[in-house]
Amino acid sequence: MIYGTLTEGVLTLAPKMITIGGFNVWNGTEQQYRSLGYKPVQYAEPPEPPEGYDYEFAWEEDDDEIVQTYELVEIEPTPEEALDFLFGGES
């Protein structure tokens, strides 16, 4: 499991080594990470976007975990594509 914190929409992953009670712990337990303020991070695969669109990812946090989310956005045309559209042909 991967753990992290979310600050103003920016995900920061927990280090592999944490310090608990003066001892260095590698790959701690969920309880140890939670005691330091970290939460489990859930990654998600985006669905296939429709033509002309793509997904931008973001993060949402609740009491138990941090979850990756996606927002559908329109792809901006390149300058060449815009000219082709305006003038109906190759630019």
Secondary structure, DSSP 4 states (H G I P E B T S, - for coil): --EEEEETTEEEEPPSEEEETTEEEES--HHHHHHTT-EEEE--PPPPPPTTEEEEEEEEE-SS-EEEEEEEEEPPPPHHHHHHHHHTS--
